[in-house]
Amino acid sequence: MLLKQQLLLNLLSILIALSVLMIVAYIQERVTEWSPDAYPFGMSEKHVIMKRESEQRVTFDDIIDVDKDTGVVVISRDENSKTIGVYDPNMVMAFRNTSALGIGIARYFSYDDYVNKTKVGILVSYADNRDYTSDNISEVLYCTHVRDAFNYDGNTKEVVNLASMDTLGEYVFLDYGDKQVADRIIKRLRNSGYRRHNLMEQIGLLKALLNANIFPDGNILTAGLLIYLFFGVASYWHFYNDRKKISVHFLHGGTLKKMAGKITGRFFGFNLLGLIPVLLFCYFLRKTDYFIMTNFSLFMFLAAHVLVTTLMYFMTYYIVFAMIRRSERGDSYVR
């Protein structure tokens, strides 16, 4: 067998590993994005979640300057609370919620509300209930549909003016159009005992692959598996074209165990070395938000790739070897 041809198959194995890795990483990212907590309150992919990790309690004025801190959306709540506080000076969330009141009657949180700390709020309700009052709301601005962004997780009943709350909640959700303002608020939160938090539990690779059909282009996984079929075909033709050499070894006493062990072991060794560029590629890819695969999932994928390609390499050799062994003269392939 020509070493050059074997090295070409190892190169093909590396290219397949990179291609399938991109496919499964894409599937994991897409399945994770379909998690209810991927974009809380309809926020963008830039959103930041902060969680209080100290006993220190902070007020609205400790964190936000209404005259300078615009271009952001800040939502705060306590764990399992049905009340959320909202600071939204650019009225971004106002366009993501449907008022149950007539046009011209309802209004959204205003600058004066934030300055004067008025206890106004929005009620998440199936029906118009403008007479509703509570410790947090003395005036209902409007009622919003239960399926709107404020109630993304189904746990919100009251949407109140964040400035009117005594203290910020355990969680602070921040989305922004002005990064400088966002950085200032995040810095103040950190100085007040808050730390960045990932609300969403990342979907594991195996679970993501089993649920790949939940989004429209989930069948891309099939394309990834077909790439391995292509490797099997290429491996078969590699040995089929070398059938004369295999036959010569067979006629001189070569056994399947001895011959297959030598070529498969060499392929396996080169396959492991081929993982080095794959790992380097993953290292640079981790600097982007695209690659969310954990180290454990990555190594499990690479181990499965080496196992599958090595097994296919051995099986295609076995098929060609069996063809020679079953021939009537044993040298029918030697002309």
Summary of the structure (lengths in Angstrom):
residues: 335
radius of gyration: 30.6
end to end distance: 17.4
largest distance: 99.3
contacts: 994
relative contact order: 0.18
helix: 50%
strand: 12%
